[in-house]
């Protein structure tokens, strides 16, 4: 559930979730997508009920004592969590108020509680069970999953990268042990799935040099966790983990093969062919963000250590910012122009998206260009693998299927792919947004642990 709260009041905070001063930075990393709009004071249930939506969000209105004049509304940003089940989890649907302007006098900041998956009681679950642990640069997601993909336990903790891997693993182990004891399922847990960012050595169980985790380099994470929890551990790259999650329970659940592109600060990828993940000889398999889409000498450089002209340099959030900044520096008019002024960090992919929502010509141009670069990348991958299914995940989706700009973005990718491929290949290939969002990683490694457990 997402709860919109007034940070000026006292509420029990969500552990390790950022306050309203930092949410926009972390939002891109945790795959949230927000749309600003004006929320009338009219009861939210009445507003959304007319649209057939059952809301699971609670706005806290300004204190009448502090605001004697009755406000007409509050300017907030949030995403609705709609009570609707799909594959054992809650889906999300975005509602945009028809009111376009707010009185700044009654605008308030907002904090956001992270969405949690639907939790299934152990009495309704199917053993054996599998832990899924998804480690990121800022957060770690931990879920206990049954054999049908239902979540029995879910917790999210901060990575606290600077404290090093031992401190984080100690907290992970405590969560696993305490929940197993609480539920009485210790003997029913067969295996652990672990996902983390690369580069990595899958055979050796090592994190090699992940840029998000500099204090964790060359750490034997798989064997340490296996030793402490006394179970075998299935180890995956985080993007491959997300791909397996979508393949097992998400947008690719009806596909035999699938390519996932994760669009975020960088571009990750996961490839599944006939039910098998492509991990590669050098633990570098499925790194789709590093395929070359522009071979010109002037091609952009990847901001995350890749080479010139790679997909990640054009289709990631950092690539979007880089191209937008270049156009603004060249003098192209835009509502985003004021964001430069010597403070480049103020320009973000999210702000480009919001400007596109408001009809800014440059922002829309950037959205369409990003779709074209992805169309080139998708064509290359499809002509190499012929998977029949391409799934787009990650937070850098310009609002996704819930937003007209996101739908325009997806259609642009489809149109470019159609122009570059063969008629029969286009007819036999689907391109769609991912559905599991931030849950894909822990679900994917849990599912992969089950796959390896069944193969033993």
C-alpha positions as CSV (number, residue, x, y, z in Angstrom):
1,X,0.0,0.0,0.0
2,X,1.2,3.5,-0.7
3,X,0.2,6.0,2.0
4,X,0.5,9.7,1.3
5,X,1.3,11.5,4.6
6,X,2.0,15.0,5.8
7,X,5.6,14.9,7.1
8,X,4.9,17.8,9.4
9,X,2.9,15.4,11.6
10,X,4.1,12.3,13.5
11,X,3.6,8.9,11.8
12,X,5.5,5.7,12.2
13,X,8.0,5.7,9.3
14,X,8.7,2.8,7.0
15,X,12.1,1.3,8.0
16,X,14.9,2.5,5.7
17,X,12.6,4.3,3.4
18,X,13.7,7.9,2.5
19,X,11.9,11.0,3.7
20,X,10.2,13.5,1.5
21,X,13.5,15.4,0.9
22,X,15.1,12.5,-0.9
23,X,12.3,10.4,-2.3
24,X,12.7,11.6,-5.9
25,X,16.3,10.4,-6.1
26,X,15.5,6.9,-4.8
27,X,12.3,6.7,-6.7
28,X,14.2,6.1,-10.0
29,X,16.1,3.3,-8.3
30,X,13.1,1.5,-6.8
31,X,11.0,1.6,-9.9
32,X,8.3,4.0,-8.6
33,X,6.6,6.2,-11.2
34,X,4.8,9.3,-10.0
35,X,2.5,11.7,-11.7
36,X,1.9,15.1,-10.1
37,X,-1.7,16.2,-10.0
38,X,-4.2,18.2,-8.0
39,X,-6.2,16.2,-5.5
40,X,-9.5,17.8,-4.6
41,X,-10.7,17.6,-1.0
42,X,-13.7,15.7,-2.2
43,X,-13.4,12.3,-0.6
44,X,-11.0,10.1,-2.6
45,X,-13.4,7.2,-2.5
46,X,-16.1,9.2,-4.2
47,X,-13.7,10.5,-6.9
48,X,-12.3,7.1,-7.8
49,X,-15.4,5.1,-7.2
50,X,-17.0,6.8,-10.2
51,X,-14.1,5.4,-12.2
52,X,-14.6,1.9,-10.9
53,X,-11.4,2.0,-9.0
54,X,-11.1,0.8,-5.4
55,X,-8.3,2.9,-3.9
56,X,-5.7,1.7,-1.4
57,X,-4.2,5.1,-0.7
58,X,-4.9,7.6,2.2
59,X,-4.2,11.3,1.8
60,X,-3.7,13.3,5.0
61,X,-5.3,16.7,4.5
62,X,-4.0,19.9,6.0
63,X,-4.9,20.6,9.6
64,X,-8.1,22.8,9.6
65,X,-6.8,24.6,12.6
66,X,-3.7,25.7,10.8
67,X,-5.7,26.4,7.6
68,X,-8.9,28.2,8.6
69,X,-9.9,28.8,5.0
70,X,-11.2,25.6,3.6
71,X,-8.7,24.5,0.9
72,X,-9.9,23.4,-2.5
73,X,-7.3,20.8,-2.9
74,X,-3.7,19.6,-2.3
75,X,-0.9,19.3,-4.8
76,X,0.6,15.9,-4.4
77,X,2.5,13.1,-6.2
78,X,1.5,9.5,-5.8
79,X,0.7,6.3,-7.5
80,X,-2.4,4.3,-6.6
81,X,-2.3,0.7,-5.5
82,X,-5.4,-0.9,-6.8
83,X,-6.9,-3.9,-5.0
84,X,-6.7,-6.3,-7.9
85,X,-4.8,-9.6,-8.0
86,X,-2.6,-10.7,-10.9
87,X,-0.3,-13.6,-10.6
88,X,-0.5,-13.5,-6.8
89,X,0.3,-9.8,-6.3
90,X,-1.3,-6.5,-6.3
91,X,-1.3,-4.6,-9.5
92,X,-1.1,-0.8,-9.8
93,X,-3.2,1.6,-11.7
94,X,-2.6,5.3,-11.9
95,X,-5.4,7.8,-11.5
96,X,-4.9,11.4,-12.8
97,X,-7.2,14.1,-11.4
98,X,-9.2,16.1,-14.0
99,X,-8.2,19.3,-12.1
100,X,-5.1,20.7,-13.6
101,X,-4.1,23.6,-11.3
102,X,-3.6,23.9,-7.5
103,X,-3.5,26.8,-5.1
104,X,0.2,26.8,-4.0
105,X,-1.0,28.0,-0.6
106,X,-2.3,24.5,0.1
107,X,0.5,22.5,-1.6
108,X,2.2,20.1,0.8
109,X,5.2,17.8,0.6
110,X,4.5,14.1,0.7
111,X,6.3,10.9,1.7
112,X,5.6,7.5,0.3
113,X,5.4,4.1,1.8
114,X,6.7,1.3,-0.4
115,X,4.3,-1.1,-2.0
116,X,4.5,-4.6,-0.6
117,X,3.3,-7.8,-2.4
118,X,0.3,-9.7,-1.3
119,X,1.3,-12.0,1.6
120,X,0.0,-15.6,1.6
121,X,-0.5,-17.5,4.8
122,X,1.6,-20.6,5.2
123,X,-1.5,-22.7,5.5
124,X,-2.4,-21.6,2.0
125,X,1.1,-22.1,0.6
126,X,2.7,-25.0,-1.3
127,X,6.0,-26.4,0.0
128,X,8.9,-26.5,-0.5
129,X,9.7,-22.8,0.1
130,X,12.6,-20.7,-1.3
131,X,14.2,-17.5,-0.1
132,X,14.7,-14.8,-2.7
133,X,17.3,-12.1,-1.8
134,X,17.7,-9.2,-4.2
135,X,20.7,-7.0,-3.3
136,X,20.9,-3.5,-4.8
137,X,23.1,-0.4,-4.2
138,X,20.6,1.2,-1.9
139,X,18.1,-1.5,-0.8
140,X,17.9,-5.2,-0.3
141,X,14.6,-7.1,-0.8
142,X,14.0,-10.4,1.0
143,X,11.1,-12.6,0.2
144,X,10.1,-16.2,1.1
145,X,8.2,-17.7,-1.8
146,X,6.4,-20.9,-2.3
147,X,6.4,-23.3,-5.2
148,X,3.6,-21.5,-7.0
149,X,5.2,-18.0,-6.7
150,X,3.2,-16.8,-3.7
151,X,5.0,-14.6,-1.2
152,X,4.9,-15.7,2.5
153,X,7.3,-13.1,3.9
154,X,8.6,-9.8,2.4
155,X,11.0,-7.3,4.0
156,X,13.0,-4.5,2.5
157,X,16.1,-3.1,4.3
158,X,18.7,-0.5,3.4
159,X,22.0,-1.8,2.0
160,X,24.1,0.6,4.0
161,X,26.9,0.0,1.4
162,X,29.6,1.8,3.3
163,X,29.2,-0.7,6.3
164,X,30.4,-3.5,4.0
165,X,29.0,-6.9,3.1
166,X,29.4,-8.6,6.5
167,X,27.1,-6.1,8.3
168,X,24.4,-6.4,5.6
169,X,24.6,-10.2,5.5
170,X,24.3,-10.3,9.3
171,X,21.0,-8.4,9.0
172,X,19.8,-10.7,6.2
173,X,20.5,-13.8,8.2
174,X,18.7,-12.4,11.2
175,X,15.6,-11.8,9.0
176,X,15.7,-15.2,7.5
177,X,16.1,-17.1,10.8
178,X,13.6,-15.0,12.7
179,X,10.9,-15.4,10.1
180,X,11.5,-19.2,9.7
181,X,11.2,-19.6,13.4
182,X,8.1,-17.4,13.6
183,X,6.3,-19.4,10.9
184,X,7.7,-22.8,11.8
185,X,9.0,-23.5,8.3
186,X,12.7,-24.0,8.8
187,X,12.5,-27.6,7.5
188,X,10.4,-26.6,4.6
189,X,12.9,-24.2,3.0
190,X,14.9,-26.0,0.4
191,X,17.2,-23.4,-1.2
192,X,18.1,-19.7,-1.3
193,X,18.2,-17.6,-4.4
194,X,20.6,-14.6,-4.5
195,X,20.7,-11.8,-7.0
196,X,23.2,-8.9,-7.1
197,X,24.7,-6.4,-9.6
198,X,27.7,-7.3,-11.7
199,X,30.4,-7.7,-12.8
200,X,30.5,-11.0,-11.0
201,X,31.9,-14.5,-11.1
202,X,29.0,-16.8,-11.0
203,X,31.0,-20.0,-10.9
204,X,33.2,-18.7,-8.1
205,X,30.2,-17.1,-6.3
206,X,32.0,-13.7,-6.2
207,X,31.0,-10.1,-6.6
208,X,33.8,-8.8,-8.7
209,X,33.6,-5.0,-9.1
210,X,29.9,-3.9,-9.0
211,X,30.0,0.0,-9.2
212,X,27.0,0.3,-6.9
213,X,28.8,-1.7,-4.1
214,X,32.5,-0.6,-4.0
215,X,32.9,-1.9,-0.4
216,X,31.8,-5.4,-1.6
217,X,34.4,-6.0,-4.4
218,X,35.8,-9.5,-4.6
219,X,33.5,-10.7,-1.8
220,X,32.5,-14.4,-1.8
221,X,28.9,-13.6,-1.2
222,X,27.3,-16.9,-2.3
223,X,29.4,-19.2,-0.1
224,X,29.2,-16.9,2.9
225,X,25.4,-16.9,2.8
226,X,25.3,-20.6,2.1
227,X,27.5,-21.3,5.1
228,X,25.6,-19.1,7.5
229,X,22.1,-20.4,6.5
230,X,23.3,-24.0,5.8
231,X,21.6,-24.3,2.5
232,X,22.7,-24.2,-1.2
233,X,22.5,-20.8,-2.9
234,X,21.6,-20.1,-6.5
235,X,23.5,-17.0,-7.6
236,X,22.4,-14.7,-10.4
237,X,23.1,-11.3,-11.9
238,X,20.3,-8.9,-10.8
239,X,19.0,-8.3,-14.3
240,X,18.9,-12.0,-15.1
241,X,17.0,-12.5,-11.8
242,X,14.4,-10.0,-12.9
243,X,14.1,-11.6,-16.3
244,X,13.5,-15.0,-14.7
245,X,10.8,-13.4,-12.4
246,X,9.0,-12.0,-15.4
247,X,9.4,-15.3,-17.2
248,X,8.0,-17.3,-14.3
249,X,5.2,-15.1,-13.0
250,X,5.1,-11.8,-15.0
251,X,4.7,-10.6,-18.5
252,X,6.6,-13.5,-20.0
253,X,4.8,-16.3,-18.1
254,X,3.2,-17.5,-21.4
255,X,6.4,-17.4,-23.4
256,X,8.9,-20.2,-24.0
257,X,11.7,-17.7,-24.7
258,X,12.1,-14.0,-23.7
259,X,14.4,-11.0,-23.6
260,X,14.1,-8.5,-20.8
261,X,15.6,-5.0,-21.0
262,X,15.7,-3.2,-17.6
263,X,15.7,0.6,-18.2
264,X,17.0,2.5,-15.2
265,X,20.1,4.4,-14.4
266,X,21.7,2.0,-16.8
267,X,20.3,-0.6,-19.1
268,X,20.4,-4.2,-17.9
269,X,19.2,-7.3,-19.7
270,X,18.2,-10.9,-19.3
271,X,17.8,-13.6,-22.0
272,X,15.9,-16.8,-21.6
273,X,15.9,-19.4,-24.4
274,X,13.7,-22.4,-24.2
275,X,13.3,-21.9,-20.4
276,X,17.1,-21.5,-19.8
277,X,18.9,-18.3,-18.7
278,X,21.9,-17.2,-20.7
279,X,24.5,-16.5,-18.0
280,X,27.6,-16.8,-20.3
281,X,31.0,-18.3,-19.9
282,X,32.4,-15.1,-18.3
283,X,29.3,-14.4,-16.2
284,X,28.5,-11.6,-18.7
285,X,25.7,-13.2,-20.6
286,X,22.6,-11.1,-21.4
287,X,24.3,-7.8,-20.8
288,X,22.0,-6.3,-23.5
289,X,22.8,-2.7,-22.5
290,X,26.3,-3.1,-23.9
291,X,25.3,-4.0,-27.5
292,X,26.4,-1.3,-30.0
293,X,23.6,0.8,-31.6
294,X,25.7,3.7,-32.9
295,X,29.1,3.1,-34.5
296,X,29.8,6.7,-35.4
297,X,33.0,8.4,-34.0
298,X,30.7,10.9,-32.3
299,X,28.6,8.3,-30.5
300,X,27.8,8.9,-26.8
301,X,29.9,7.2,-24.2
302,X,28.2,5.0,-21.6
303,X,28.2,6.7,-18.2
304,X,28.7,3.3,-16.3
305,X,31.9,2.0,-17.8
306,X,30.7,0.7,-21.2
307,X,32.1,1.7,-24.5
308,X,31.1,4.3,-27.1
309,X,27.7,3.9,-28.9
310,X,26.3,1.3,-26.6
311,X,22.5,1.0,-26.0
312,X,22.9,2.0,-22.4
313,X,24.4,5.4,-23.5
314,X,21.1,6.2,-25.2
315,X,18.2,4.3,-23.5
316,X,19.1,4.7,-19.8
317,X,18.1,7.5,-17.5
318,X,21.7,8.8,-17.6
319,X,21.6,8.7,-21.4
320,X,18.3,10.7,-21.5
321,X,19.8,13.4,-19.2
322,X,23.0,13.5,-21.3
323,X,21.1,14.0,-24.6
324,X,18.7,16.5,-23.1
325,X,21.5,18.5,-21.5
326,X,23.3,18.6,-24.8
327,X,20.2,20.0,-26.6
328,X,19.7,22.6,-23.9
329,X,23.3,23.7,-24.1
330,X,23.0,24.1,-27.8
331,X,20.1,26.6,-27.1
332,X,17.0,24.5,-27.9
333,X,14.0,26.1,-26.2
334,X,12.3,24.0,-23.5
335,X,10.6,24.4,-20.2
336,X,13.6,22.4,-18.9
337,X,16.1,25.2,-19.8
338,X,16.0,26.7,-16.3
339,X,17.3,23.4,-14.8
340,X,20.8,23.9,-16.1
341,X,22.2,27.2,-14.7
342,X,25.4,25.6,-13.5
343,X,23.6,23.0,-11.5
344,X,23.4,20.0,-13.9
345,X,22.3,17.6,-11.2
346,X,18.9,19.2,-11.1
347,X,18.1,17.7,-14.6
348,X,16.7,14.2,-14.3
349,X,15.0,11.7,-16.5
350,X,11.9,12.0,-14.4
351,X,11.8,15.8,-15.0
352,X,12.1,15.1,-18.8
353,X,9.2,12.7,-18.5
354,X,7.1,15.2,-16.5
355,X,7.9,17.9,-19.1
356,X,6.7,15.5,-21.8
357,X,3.5,15.0,-20.0
358,X,3.0,18.7,-20.1
359,X,3.6,18.8,-23.8
360,X,7.2,20.2,-23.9
361,X,8.5,19.7,-27.5
362,X,12.1,18.9,-26.5
363,X,11.0,16.4,-23.9
364,X,8.7,14.7,-26.4
365,X,11.6,14.6,-28.9
366,X,13.8,12.9,-26.3
367,X,11.1,10.3,-25.6
368,X,10.7,9.5,-29.3
369,X,14.5,9.4,-29.8
370,X,14.9,7.0,-26.9
371,X,12.2,4.8,-28.4
372,X,14.1,4.8,-31.7
373,X,17.4,3.7,-30.1
374,X,15.6,1.0,-28.3
375,X,14.0,-0.1,-31.6
376,X,17.5,-0.6,-33.0
377,X,18.6,-2.6,-29.9
378,X,15.4,-4.7,-30.0
379,X,15.9,-5.5,-33.7
380,X,19.5,-6.6,-33.1
381,X,18.5,-8.9,-30.2
382,X,15.4,-10.3,-32.0
383,X,17.4,-11.0,-35.2
384,X,20.0,-12.8,-33.1
385,X,17.8,-14.8,-30.8
386,X,14.2,-14.8,-32.3
387,X,12.7,-15.0,-28.8
388,X,9.2,-14.1,-29.7
389,X,8.9,-11.9,-26.7
390,X,10.6,-8.7,-25.5
391,X,9.7,-7.3,-22.1
392,X,10.7,-3.8,-21.0
393,X,11.2,-3.3,-17.2
394,X,12.8,-0.8,-14.9
395,X,11.7,2.7,-13.8
396,X,12.8,4.6,-16.9
397,X,9.6,3.8,-18.9
398,X,8.1,7.3,-19.1
399,X,5.1,6.4,-17.1
400,X,4.6,2.9,-18.5
401,X,1.3,1.6,-19.8
402,X,-0.7,3.8,-17.3
403,X,0.4,7.0,-18.9
404,X,-0.1,8.3,-22.5
405,X,3.6,9.2,-22.7
406,X,4.6,5.7,-21.7
407,X,2.2,4.2,-24.3
408,X,3.7,6.6,-26.9
409,X,7.2,5.4,-25.9
410,X,6.3,1.8,-26.3
411,X,4.5,2.3,-29.6
412,X,7.6,4.2,-30.9
413,X,9.8,1.1,-30.1
414,X,7.3,-1.2,-31.9
415,X,7.1,1.1,-34.9
416,X,10.9,1.3,-35.2
417,X,11.2,-2.5,-34.9
418,X,8.5,-3.0,-37.5
419,X,10.4,-0.8,-39.9
420,X,13.7,-2.7,-39.5
421,X,12.5,-6.4,-39.3
422,X,10.8,-8.9,-41.5
423,X,7.0,-9.1,-41.7
424,X,6.8,-12.7,-40.3
425,X,9.3,-11.8,-37.5
426,X,7.3,-8.7,-36.5
427,X,4.0,-10.7,-36.5
428,X,5.6,-13.3,-34.2
429,X,7.2,-11.0,-31.7
430,X,5.5,-9.2,-28.8
431,X,7.0,-6.1,-27.1
432,X,5.4,-5.2,-23.8
433,X,6.1,-3.6,-20.4
434,X,7.0,-5.7,-17.4
435,X,4.4,-6.4,-14.8
436,X,6.2,-7.4,-11.6
437,X,8.0,-4.1,-11.2
438,X,10.4,-4.0,-8.2
439,X,9.3,-7.5,-7.1
440,X,10.8,-9.2,-10.2
441,X,14.3,-9.6,-8.6
442,X,13.5,-11.5,-5.4
443,X,10.7,-13.5,-7.1
444,X,13.1,-14.4,-10.0
445,X,16.0,-15.6,-7.8
446,X,13.5,-17.6,-5.7
447,X,12.1,-19.2,-8.8
448,X,15.5,-19.9,-10.1
449,X,16.4,-21.6,-6.8
450,X,13.4,-23.8,-7.2
451,X,14.5,-24.7,-10.8
452,X,17.9,-25.7,-9.6
453,X,16.5,-27.5,-6.6
454,X,14.3,-29.6,-8.8
455,X,17.2,-30.3,-11.2
456,X,19.4,-31.7,-8.4
